[in-house]
Amino acid sequence: MTAGPTREPFDPARFISNPSTGRMGYALAAEAMRRGAEVTLICGPTHLEAPPGAHLVRVTTADEMFRAALNQAPGVDLVLKAAAVADYRPEVRSPGKIKKDVLRRKARKGQGADRAILLRLLPTPDILEEIGRRKKPGQVLVGFAAETGDLEANALKKLRRKNLDLIVANRIGQDGEGFEAGTNRALVIDRHGKKTGLPLMTKEAMAVAVLDLAEPLLAAADGRRGGRGTRTVS
Ligand code: CTP
């Protein structure tokens, strides 16, 4: 299970991130444990209290989340990738704080057009896509999609590109849904194209609904593998 945002710093005081609070991922972790799963929760910076009983791996950047997730993935039955990974990171990370008076002096000397900080952003690794590439037989992968445009078409593209079994797509930029909201509304699509609309509900209720859809896939995969008893979720 991954949850929360990642932070991509360009100096010790500043970073690029997104408004994810981690609430959806934490709710999924708590619900999975309630159902008897052993849960590893890889989470970016969040103020939430970790669900008791989860193996907690705290990370900050997308690169750190990539390493932690790829390390855990081979040993788990179900991957739930709720984290809002920052897609871009600054190319250069200054070891010291970038000082405004230094930029001001440079601008005065004509060494810079103005006092702006120019950031070149490089893409971070797509963690879920890599897990999808290395997916083991019987593993179930659940991804998320945060969209402003065509929810269904974009979600389907991500489902296929990342080799997922299920995708939970929600809109961002609207009250009561997605980032920072206590509630969410989603369209869930499975690998056969079957769609389930989840109406506006708390993120805790949505965790129940998502696991209700994921668990039968796990049971089917378990049957193909001959059953393993304990379920592990990462
Ligand atoms: N994801 C990931 N690693 C990334 C970016 C996204 O593992 N570097 C995962 C998210 O955790 C989520 C899914 O991929 O489960 C979709 O994330 P989303 O931000 O909606 O889409 P992107 O694939 O980043 O595509 P885009 O930003 O173009 O919508």
py3Dmol code that shows the C-alpha trace and the ligand (Angstrom):
import py3Dmol

protein = """\
ATOM      1  CA  MET A   1       0.000   0.000   0.000  1.00  0.00           C
ATOM      2  CA  THR A   2       1.299   3.427  -0.815  1.00  0.00           C
ATOM      3  CA  ALA A   3      -0.250   6.625   0.467  1.00  0.00           C
ATOM      4  CA  GLY A   4       0.233  10.363   0.650  1.00  0.00           C
ATOM      5  CA  PRO A   5       2.199  12.769  -1.502  1.00  0.00           C
ATOM      6  CA  THR A   6       5.893  12.781  -2.285  1.00  0.00           C
ATOM      7  CA  ARG A   7       8.076  15.873  -1.972  1.00  0.00           C
ATOM      8  CA  GLU A   8      10.733  16.845  -4.475  1.00  0.00           C
ATOM      9  CA  PRO A   9      13.044  19.420  -2.888  1.00  0.00           C
ATOM     10  CA  PHE A  10      15.186  21.929  -4.724  1.00  0.00           C
ATOM     11  CA  ASP A  11      16.821  23.237  -1.562  1.00  0.00           C
ATOM     12  CA  PRO A  12      16.493  22.347   2.138  1.00  0.00           C
ATOM     13  CA  ALA A  13      13.587  24.778   2.579  1.00  0.00           C
ATOM     14  CA  ARG A  14      11.572  24.332  -0.609  1.00  0.00           C
ATOM     15  CA  PHE A  15       9.946  21.514  -2.528  1.00  0.00           C
ATOM     16  CA  ILE A  16       7.421  20.623  -5.216  1.00  0.00           C
ATOM     17  CA  SER A  17       4.500  18.495  -4.077  1.00  0.00           C
ATOM     18  CA  ASN A  18       0.698  18.140  -4.235  1.00  0.00           C
ATOM     19  CA  PRO A  19      -2.171  18.473  -1.736  1.00  0.00           C
ATOM     20  CA  SER A  20      -2.600  14.740  -0.989  1.00  0.00           C
ATOM     21  CA  THR A  21      -3.232  14.099   2.723  1.00  0.00           C
ATOM     22  CA  GLY A  22      -2.843  10.299   2.638  1.00  0.00           C
ATOM     23  CA  ARG A  23      -6.353   9.756   4.009  1.00  0.00           C
ATOM     24  CA  MET A  24      -7.504   7.409   1.209  1.00  0.00           C
ATOM     25  CA  GLY A  25      -4.412   5.207   1.504  1.00  0.00           C
ATOM     26  CA  TYR A  26      -4.605   5.104   5.283  1.00  0.00           C
ATOM     27  CA  ALA A  27      -8.287   4.150   5.125  1.00  0.00           C
ATOM     28  CA  LEU A  28      -7.433   1.325   2.701  1.00  0.00           C
ATOM     29  CA  ALA A  29      -4.659   0.108   5.014  1.00  0.00           C
ATOM     30  CA  ALA A  30      -6.983   0.104   8.040  1.00  0.00           C
ATOM     31  CA  GLU A  31      -9.732  -1.711   6.120  1.00  0.00           C
ATOM     32  CA  ALA A  32      -7.316  -4.308   4.693  1.00  0.00           C
ATOM     33  CA  MET A  33      -6.055  -5.041   8.203  1.00  0.00           C
ATOM     34  CA  ARG A  34      -9.620  -5.290   9.500  1.00  0.00           C
ATOM     35  CA  ARG A  35     -10.073  -8.021   6.883  1.00  0.00           C
ATOM     36  CA  GLY A  36      -7.041  -9.913   8.171  1.00  0.00           C
ATOM     37  CA  ALA A  37      -4.315  -8.717   5.786  1.00  0.00           C
ATOM     38  CA  GLU A  38      -0.733  -8.106   6.777  1.00  0.00           C
ATOM     39  CA  VAL A  39      -0.126  -4.572   5.523  1.00  0.00           C
ATOM     40  CA  THR A  40       3.020  -2.690   4.597  1.00  0.00           C
ATOM     41  CA  LEU A  41       2.213   1.000   4.257  1.00  0.00           C
ATOM     42  CA  ILE A  42       4.737   3.022   2.291  1.00  0.00           C
ATOM     43  CA  CYS A  43       3.810   6.617   2.868  1.00  0.00           C
ATOM     44  CA  GLY A  44       4.978  10.047   1.925  1.00  0.00           C
ATOM     45  CA  PRO A  45       4.863  12.972   4.366  1.00  0.00           C
ATOM     46  CA  THR A  46       1.505  13.116   6.154  1.00  0.00           C
ATOM     47  CA  HIS A  47       0.197  14.289   9.525  1.00  0.00           C
ATOM     48  CA  LEU A  48      -2.068  11.288   9.904  1.00  0.00           C
ATOM     49  CA  GLU A  49      -1.497   8.763  12.625  1.00  0.00           C
ATOM     50  CA  ALA A  50      -0.471   5.424  11.160  1.00  0.00           C
ATOM     51  CA  PRO A  51      -3.047   2.646  11.455  1.00  0.00           C
ATOM     52  CA  PRO A  52      -1.871   0.443  14.347  1.00  0.00           C
ATOM     53  CA  GLY A  53      -0.417  -2.854  13.181  1.00  0.00           C
ATOM     54  CA  ALA A  54       0.772  -1.764   9.728  1.00  0.00           C
ATOM     55  CA  HIS A  55       4.446  -2.081   8.824  1.00  0.00           C
ATOM     56  CA  LEU A  56       5.221   1.544   8.165  1.00  0.00           C
ATOM     57  CA  VAL A  57       7.875   2.662   5.684  1.00  0.00           C
ATOM     58  CA  ARG A  58       8.203   6.445   5.608  1.00  0.00           C
ATOM     59  CA  VAL A  59       9.595   8.072   2.492  1.00  0.00           C
ATOM     60  CA  THR A  60       9.874  11.616   1.179  1.00  0.00           C
ATOM     61  CA  THR A  61      10.685  11.599  -2.539  1.00  0.00           C
ATOM     62  CA  ALA A  62       9.351   9.640  -5.507  1.00  0.00           C
ATOM     63  CA  ASP A  63      12.749   7.981  -5.880  1.00  0.00           C
ATOM     64  CA  GLU A  64      12.614   6.762  -2.267  1.00  0.00           C
ATOM     65  CA  MET A  65       9.041   5.510  -2.770  1.00  0.00           C
ATOM     66  CA  PHE A  66      10.155   3.750  -5.962  1.00  0.00           C
ATOM     67  CA  ARG A  67      12.915   1.865  -4.130  1.00  0.00           C
ATOM     68  CA  ALA A  68      10.703   0.970  -1.136  1.00  0.00           C
ATOM     69  CA  ALA A  69       7.781  -0.166  -3.326  1.00  0.00           C
ATOM     70  CA  LEU A  70       9.914  -2.212  -5.746  1.00  0.00           C
ATOM     71  CA  ASN A  71      11.572  -3.825  -2.761  1.00  0.00           C
ATOM     72  CA  GLN A  72       8.232  -4.889  -1.205  1.00  0.00           C
ATOM     73  CA  ALA A  73       6.275  -5.709  -4.357  1.00  0.00           C
ATOM     74  CA  PRO A  74       7.646  -9.207  -5.164  1.00  0.00           C
ATOM     75  CA  GLY A  75       6.432 -10.576  -1.798  1.00  0.00           C
ATOM     76  CA  VAL A  76       2.862  -9.267  -1.742  1.00  0.00           C
ATOM     77  CA  ASP A  77      -0.472 -10.542  -3.043  1.00  0.00           C
ATOM     78  CA  LEU A  78      -2.157  -7.173  -3.482  1.00  0.00           C
ATOM     79  CA  VAL A  79      -0.709  -3.785  -4.382  1.00  0.00           C
ATOM     80  CA  LEU A  80      -2.875  -0.722  -3.716  1.00  0.00           C
ATOM     81  CA  LYS A  81      -1.147   2.323  -5.136  1.00  0.00           C
ATOM     82  CA  ALA A  82      -3.045   5.253  -3.637  1.00  0.00           C
ATOM     83  CA  ALA A  83      -0.047   7.601  -3.318  1.00  0.00           C
ATOM     84  CA  ALA A  84      -0.059  10.881  -5.224  1.00  0.00           C
ATOM     85  CA  VAL A  85       3.484  10.604  -6.534  1.00  0.00           C
ATOM     86  CA  ALA A  86       5.025  13.866  -7.762  1.00  0.00           C
ATOM     87  CA  ASP A  87       5.571  13.303 -11.470  1.00  0.00           C
ATOM     88  CA  TYR A  88       8.429  15.794 -11.735  1.00  0.00           C
ATOM     89  CA  ARG A  89      11.444  16.650  -9.633  1.00  0.00           C
ATOM     90  CA  PRO A  90      13.826  19.592  -9.879  1.00  0.00           C
ATOM     91  CA  GLU A  91      16.931  18.594 -11.856  1.00  0.00           C
ATOM     92  CA  VAL A  92      19.204  20.380  -9.399  1.00  0.00           C
ATOM     93  CA  ARG A  93      18.906  20.175  -5.613  1.00  0.00           C
ATOM     94  CA  SER A  94      20.918  22.867  -3.844  1.00  0.00           C
ATOM     95  CA  PRO A  95      22.597  21.588  -0.666  1.00  0.00           C
ATOM     96  CA  GLY A  96      22.206  25.050   0.931  1.00  0.00           C
ATOM     97  CA  LYS A  97      19.211  27.350   1.008  1.00  0.00           C
ATOM     98  CA  ILE A  98      18.978  29.478  -2.140  1.00  0.00           C
ATOM     99  CA  LYS A  99      19.355  33.029  -0.758  1.00  0.00           C
ATOM    100  CA  LYS A 100      17.344  35.904  -2.177  1.00  0.00           C
ATOM    101  CA  ASP A 101      20.114  38.461  -1.622  1.00  0.00           C
ATOM    102  CA  VAL A 102      22.475  36.342  -3.769  1.00  0.00           C
ATOM    103  CA  LEU A 103      19.890  36.307  -6.581  1.00  0.00           C
ATOM    104  CA  ARG A 104      19.402  40.073  -6.114  1.00  0.00           C
ATOM    105  CA  ARG A 105      23.170  40.712  -6.419  1.00  0.00           C
ATOM    106  CA  LYS A 106      23.415  38.516  -9.534  1.00  0.00           C
ATOM    107  CA  ALA A 107      20.503  40.397 -11.118  1.00  0.00           C
ATOM    108  CA  ARG A 108      22.192  43.748 -10.330  1.00  0.00           C
ATOM    109  CA  LYS A 109      25.436  42.552 -11.920  1.00  0.00           C
ATOM    110  CA  GLY A 110      23.510  41.534 -15.020  1.00  0.00           C
ATOM    111  CA  GLN A 111      24.215  37.828 -14.441  1.00  0.00           C
ATOM    112  CA  GLY A 112      20.539  36.981 -14.388  1.00  0.00           C
ATOM    113  CA  ALA A 113      17.577  38.529 -16.134  1.00  0.00           C
ATOM    114  CA  ASP A 114      15.742  38.981 -12.847  1.00  0.00           C
ATOM    115  CA  ARG A 115      15.517  37.478  -9.376  1.00  0.00           C
ATOM    116  CA  ALA A 116      13.603  34.457 -10.592  1.00  0.00           C
ATOM    117  CA  ILE A 117      14.636  30.916  -9.753  1.00  0.00           C
ATOM    118  CA  LEU A 118      14.542  28.857 -12.919  1.00  0.00           C
ATOM    119  CA  LEU A 119      13.705  25.230 -12.319  1.00  0.00           C
ATOM    120  CA  ARG A 120      14.130  22.502 -14.888  1.00  0.00           C
ATOM    121  CA  LEU A 121      11.935  19.572 -13.936  1.00  0.00           C
ATOM    122  CA  LEU A 122      12.747  15.981 -14.792  1.00  0.00           C
ATOM    123  CA  PRO A 123      10.196  13.152 -14.725  1.00  0.00           C
ATOM    124  CA  THR A 124      10.250  10.826 -11.734  1.00  0.00           C
ATOM    125  CA  PRO A 125      10.002   7.057 -12.291  1.00  0.00           C
ATOM    126  CA  ASP A 126       6.469   5.695 -12.687  1.00  0.00           C
ATOM    127  CA  ILE A 127       6.403   3.300  -9.752  1.00  0.00           C
ATOM    128  CA  LEU A 128       3.159   1.538 -10.603  1.00  0.00           C
ATOM    129  CA  GLU A 129       4.116   1.074 -14.248  1.00  0.00           C
ATOM    130  CA  GLU A 130       7.325  -0.642 -13.145  1.00  0.00           C
ATOM    131  CA  ILE A 131       5.453  -2.858 -10.654  1.00  0.00           C
ATOM    132  CA  GLY A 132       3.029  -3.694 -13.487  1.00  0.00           C
ATOM    133  CA  ARG A 133       5.945  -4.654 -15.733  1.00  0.00           C
ATOM    134  CA  ARG A 134       7.326  -6.995 -13.059  1.00  0.00           C
ATOM    135  CA  LYS A 135       3.919  -8.307 -11.954  1.00  0.00           C
ATOM    136  CA  LYS A 136       4.033 -11.901 -10.710  1.00  0.00           C
ATOM    137  CA  PRO A 137       1.387 -14.478 -11.648  1.00  0.00           C
ATOM    138  CA  GLY A 138      -1.455 -14.267  -9.152  1.00  0.00           C
ATOM    139  CA  GLN A 139      -0.607 -10.751  -7.975  1.00  0.00           C
ATOM    140  CA  VAL A 140      -3.412  -8.194  -8.015  1.00  0.00           C
ATOM    141  CA  LEU A 141      -2.567  -4.566  -8.795  1.00  0.00           C
ATOM    142  CA  VAL A 142      -4.924  -1.715  -7.983  1.00  0.00           C
ATOM    143  CA  GLY A 143      -4.054   1.752  -9.224  1.00  0.00           C
ATOM    144  CA  PHE A 144      -5.643   5.147  -8.838  1.00  0.00           C
ATOM    145  CA  ALA A 145      -6.164   7.958 -11.310  1.00  0.00           C
ATOM    146  CA  ALA A 146      -6.631  11.643 -10.561  1.00  0.00           C
ATOM    147  CA  GLU A 147      -8.169  13.387 -13.565  1.00  0.00           C
ATOM    148  CA  THR A 148      -9.527  16.716 -14.716  1.00  0.00           C
ATOM    149  CA  GLY A 149     -10.429  15.602 -18.257  1.00  0.00           C
ATOM    150  CA  ASP A 150     -12.163  12.490 -19.608  1.00  0.00           C
ATOM    151  CA  LEU A 151     -12.271  10.294 -16.511  1.00  0.00           C
ATOM    152  CA  GLU A 152     -13.103   6.993 -18.187  1.00  0.00           C
ATOM    153  CA  ALA A 153     -10.801   7.272 -21.220  1.00  0.00           C
ATOM    154  CA  ASN A 154      -7.822   8.393 -19.142  1.00  0.00           C
ATOM    155  CA  ALA A 155      -8.422   5.732 -16.501  1.00  0.00           C
ATOM    156  CA  LEU A 156      -8.620   2.998 -19.146  1.00  0.00           C
ATOM    157  CA  LYS A 157      -5.333   4.145 -20.685  1.00  0.00           C
ATOM    158  CA  LYS A 158      -3.646   3.970 -17.268  1.00  0.00           C
ATOM    159  CA  LEU A 159      -5.207   0.561 -16.527  1.00  0.00           C
ATOM    160  CA  ARG A 160      -3.705  -0.874 -19.732  1.00  0.00           C
ATOM    161  CA  ARG A 161      -0.361   0.958 -19.665  1.00  0.00           C
ATOM    162  CA  LYS A 162       0.339  -0.033 -16.063  1.00  0.00           C
ATOM    163  CA  ASN A 163      -0.953  -3.642 -16.413  1.00  0.00           C
ATOM    164  CA  LEU A 164      -3.517  -3.179 -13.604  1.00  0.00           C
ATOM    165  CA  ASP A 165      -6.387  -5.386 -12.484  1.00  0.00           C
ATOM    166  CA  LEU A 166      -8.442  -2.480 -11.194  1.00  0.00           C
ATOM    167  CA  ILE A 167      -8.289   1.295 -11.416  1.00  0.00           C
ATOM    168  CA  VAL A 168     -10.069   3.748  -9.124  1.00  0.00           C
ATOM    169  CA  ALA A 169     -10.484   7.050 -10.956  1.00  0.00           C
ATOM    170  CA  ASN A 170     -11.614  10.294  -9.398  1.00  0.00           C
ATOM    171  CA  ARG A 171     -11.857  13.895 -10.408  1.00  0.00           C
ATOM    172  CA  ILE A 172      -9.690  16.542  -8.875  1.00  0.00           C
ATOM    173  CA  GLY A 173     -10.416  20.253  -8.645  1.00  0.00           C
ATOM    174  CA  GLN A 174     -14.020  19.801  -7.484  1.00  0.00           C
ATOM    175  CA  ASP A 175     -15.382  20.242  -3.963  1.00  0.00           C
ATOM    176  CA  GLY A 176     -15.787  17.063  -1.967  1.00  0.00           C
ATOM    177  CA  GLU A 177     -13.646  14.893  -4.251  1.00  0.00           C
ATOM    178  CA  GLY A 178     -10.003  13.938  -4.431  1.00  0.00           C
ATOM    179  CA  PHE A 179      -7.230  15.895  -2.748  1.00  0.00           C
ATOM    180  CA  GLU A 180      -7.811  17.219   0.776  1.00  0.00           C
ATOM    181  CA  ALA A 181     -11.488  16.228   0.839  1.00  0.00           C
ATOM    182  CA  GLY A 182     -12.885  13.871   3.472  1.00  0.00           C
ATOM    183  CA  THR A 183     -15.120  12.390   0.808  1.00  0.00           C
ATOM    184  CA  ASN A 184     -14.651  11.020  -2.682  1.00  0.00           C
ATOM    185  CA  ARG A 185     -16.575   9.834  -5.720  1.00  0.00           C
ATOM    186  CA  ALA A 186     -15.006   7.395  -8.174  1.00  0.00           C
ATOM    187  CA  LEU A 187     -15.337   5.294 -11.259  1.00  0.00           C
ATOM    188  CA  VAL A 188     -13.749   1.858 -10.850  1.00  0.00           C
ATOM    189  CA  ILE A 189     -12.824  -0.146 -13.957  1.00  0.00           C
ATOM    190  CA  ASP A 190     -11.488  -3.698 -14.028  1.00  0.00           C
ATOM    191  CA  ARG A 191      -9.207  -5.262 -16.654  1.00  0.00           C
ATOM    192  CA  HIS A 192     -12.206  -6.629 -18.567  1.00  0.00           C
ATOM    193  CA  GLY A 193     -13.661  -3.125 -18.826  1.00  0.00           C
ATOM    194  CA  LYS A 194     -16.384  -3.689 -16.206  1.00  0.00           C
ATOM    195  CA  LYS A 195     -17.319  -0.352 -14.655  1.00  0.00           C
ATOM    196  CA  THR A 196     -18.602   0.390 -11.158  1.00  0.00           C
ATOM    197  CA  GLY A 197     -19.590   3.907 -10.149  1.00  0.00           C
ATOM    198  CA  LEU A 198     -18.980   4.739  -6.498  1.00  0.00           C
ATOM    199  CA  PRO A 199     -21.153   7.688  -5.391  1.00  0.00           C
ATOM    200  CA  LEU A 200     -19.985  10.449  -3.035  1.00  0.00           C
ATOM    201  CA  MET A 201     -18.970   8.837   0.277  1.00  0.00           C
ATOM    202  CA  THR A 202     -16.343   9.186   2.981  1.00  0.00           C
ATOM    203  CA  LYS A 203     -12.891   7.917   2.079  1.00  0.00           C
ATOM    204  CA  GLU A 204     -13.300   5.271   4.798  1.00  0.00           C
ATOM    205  CA  ALA A 205     -16.492   4.014   3.107  1.00  0.00           C
ATOM    206  CA  MET A 206     -14.699   4.127  -0.236  1.00  0.00           C
ATOM    207  CA  ALA A 207     -11.917   1.941   1.179  1.00  0.00           C
ATOM    208  CA  VAL A 208     -14.567  -0.666   2.026  1.00  0.00           C
ATOM    209  CA  ALA A 209     -16.072  -0.413  -1.476  1.00  0.00           C
ATOM    210  CA  VAL A 210     -12.690  -0.663  -3.222  1.00  0.00           C
ATOM    211  CA  LEU A 211     -11.655  -3.703  -1.197  1.00  0.00           C
ATOM    212  CA  ASP A 212     -15.059  -5.296  -1.855  1.00  0.00           C
ATOM    213  CA  LEU A 213     -14.139  -5.091  -5.549  1.00  0.00           C
ATOM    214  CA  ALA A 214     -10.472  -6.119  -5.131  1.00  0.00           C
ATOM    215  CA  GLU A 215     -10.972  -9.055  -2.776  1.00  0.00           C
ATOM    216  CA  PRO A 216     -12.762 -11.350  -5.275  1.00  0.00           C
ATOM    217  CA  LEU A 217      -9.865 -10.790  -7.716  1.00  0.00           C
ATOM    218  CA  LEU A 218      -7.485 -11.862  -5.000  1.00  0.00           C
ATOM    219  CA  ALA A 219      -9.573 -14.933  -4.254  1.00  0.00           C
ATOM    220  CA  ALA A 220      -9.565 -15.862  -7.966  1.00  0.00           C
ATOM    221  CA  ALA A 221      -5.781 -15.380  -8.129  1.00  0.00           C
ATOM    222  CA  ASP A 222      -5.400 -17.402  -4.935  1.00  0.00           C
ATOM    223  CA  GLY A 223      -7.362 -20.230  -6.494  1.00  0.00           C
ATOM    224  CA  ARG A 224      -5.029 -20.235  -9.517  1.00  0.00           C
ATOM    225  CA  ARG A 225      -2.022 -20.370  -7.159  1.00  0.00           C
ATOM    226  CA  GLY A 226      -3.522 -23.057  -4.935  1.00  0.00           C
ATOM    227  CA  GLY A 227      -4.092 -20.722  -1.923  1.00  0.00           C
ATOM    228  CA  ARG A 228      -1.554 -19.274   0.493  1.00  0.00           C
ATOM    229  CA  GLY A 229      -3.450 -18.508   3.682  1.00  0.00           C
ATOM    230  CA  THR A 230      -2.204 -15.089   4.789  1.00  0.00           C
ATOM    231  CA  ARG A 231      -2.707 -12.111   2.572  1.00  0.00           C
ATOM    232  CA  THR A 232      -0.085  -9.465   2.324  1.00  0.00           C
ATOM    233  CA  VAL A 233      -0.761  -6.020   1.005  1.00  0.00           C
ATOM    234  CA  SER A 234       1.714  -3.366   0.036  1.00  0.00           C
TER     235      SER A 234
END
"""
ligand_1 = """\
29
CTP
N 1.960 6.630 -10.025
C 3.172 6.057 -9.708
N 4.340 6.716 -9.978
C 4.318 7.935 -10.577
C 3.075 8.529 -10.910
C 1.907 7.851 -10.616
O 3.191 4.946 -9.167
N 5.468 8.564 -10.829
C 0.723 5.885 -9.743
C -0.209 6.544 -8.737
O 0.083 6.111 -7.423
C -1.581 6.081 -9.204
C -1.413 5.918 -10.702
O -0.013 5.780 -10.942
O -1.942 4.822 -8.653
C -1.957 7.059 -11.545
O -1.444 8.281 -11.100
P -1.895 9.662 -11.762
O -1.172 10.769 -11.065
O -3.403 9.725 -11.852
O -1.423 9.530 -13.268
P -0.053 9.544 -14.020
O 0.261 8.133 -14.405
O 0.975 10.279 -13.221
O -0.416 10.331 -15.379
P -0.872 11.862 -15.605
O -0.134 12.689 -14.566
O -0.470 12.126 -17.002
O -2.377 11.909 -15.418
"""
view = py3Dmol.view(width=600, height=400)
view.addModel(protein, "pdb")
view.setStyle({"model": 0}, {"cartoon": {"style": "trace"}})
view.addModel(ligand_1, "xyz")
view.setStyle({"model": 1}, {"stick": {}})
view.zoomTo()
view.show()
